[in-house]
């Protein structure tokens, strides 16, 4: 069974919520539902980071295994070098964007 929640807001809040929902590629209803759930349940940052790291580590281990199984034994070294370059570039950009903090 589903129930409707309703409230009236001013144009400024409506526009802000609508923009946030569009940015998240969601309907306003979906975005509001997640916002309410997050408020009621709290934002569990530790659980989020744990899930994220679990996915990152699995992906890393899977990619490494696939690279090691390739006939071209140098591909793993080339991928690691490309990763290192992109990671340095990312960190340089990130460092510049936070330079004023």
C-alpha positions in Angstrom: 0.0 0.0 0.0 1.3 3.5 -0.8 0.4 6.8 0.7 0.8 10.3 -0.6 2.6 13.1 1.3 1.9 16.7 0.3 2.9 20.1 1.3 2.8 23.6 -0.3 6.0 25.6 -0.8 7.0 28.9 -2.2 8.3 29.2 -5.8 11.9 29.6 -4.7 11.9 26.2 -2.8 10.0 24.5 -5.6 12.6 25.7 -8.2 15.5 24.6 -6.0 14.0 21.1 -5.5 13.1 20.8 -9.2 16.7 21.8 -10.2 18.2 19.3 -7.7 15.9 16.5 -9.0 16.8 17.3 -12.6 20.5 17.3 -11.7 20.1 13.9 -10.2 18.1 12.7 -13.3 15.1 12.0 -11.1 11.5 13.1 -10.9 10.7 15.6 -8.1 8.7 12.8 -6.4 11.7 10.4 -6.4 14.1 13.1 -5.2 11.8 14.1 -2.3 11.3 10.5 -1.3 15.0 9.9 -1.0 15.5 13.2 0.8 12.8 12.3 3.4 14.3 8.8 3.9 17.8 10.3 4.3 16.5 12.7 6.9 14.6 10.1 8.8 17.3 7.4 8.7 20.2 9.7 8.8 23.1 9.9 6.3 25.3 6.9 7.2 28.6 8.1 5.8 30.6 5.2 7.1 28.2 2.6 5.5 28.3 4.6 2.2 32.1 4.7 2.2 32.3 0.9 3.1 29.9 0.1 0.2 31.9 2.3 -2.2 35.3 0.8 -1.2 33.9 -2.7 -1.5 32.9 -2.0 -5.1 36.2 -0.3 -5.9 38.2 -3.2 -4.4 36.2 -5.8 -6.3 36.5 -3.9 -9.5 40.3 -3.5 -9.0 40.8 -7.2 -8.2 38.6 -8.3 -11.2 40.4 -6.0 -13.6 43.8 -7.1 -12.4 42.9 -10.8 -12.8 41.6 -10.2 -16.3 44.8 -8.3 -17.3 47.0 -11.0 -15.9 45.1 -13.6 -17.9 45.7 -11.9 -21.3 48.0 -13.3 -23.9 49.7 -9.9 -24.1 51.7 -10.0 -20.8 52.8 -6.3 -21.2 49.2 -5.0 -21.2 49.0 -5.0 -17.3 52.1 -2.8 -17.2 50.7 -0.4 -19.8 47.4 -0.1 -18.0 49.2 0.5 -14.7 51.2 3.3 -16.3 48.1 4.9 -17.9 46.3 4.7 -14.6 49.2 6.4 -12.8 49.2 9.2 -15.3 45.5 9.7 -15.1 45.6 9.6 -11.3 48.3 12.3 -11.2 46.3 14.4 -13.6 43.2 14.0 -11.5 45.0 14.9 -8.3 46.5 18.0 -10.0 43.1 19.2 -11.1 41.6 18.4 -7.7 44.4 20.2 -5.9 43.9 23.3 -8.1 40.2 23.4 -7.5 40.6 23.3 -3.7 43.5 25.7 -3.7 41.5 28.5 -2.0 40.4 26.4 0.9 
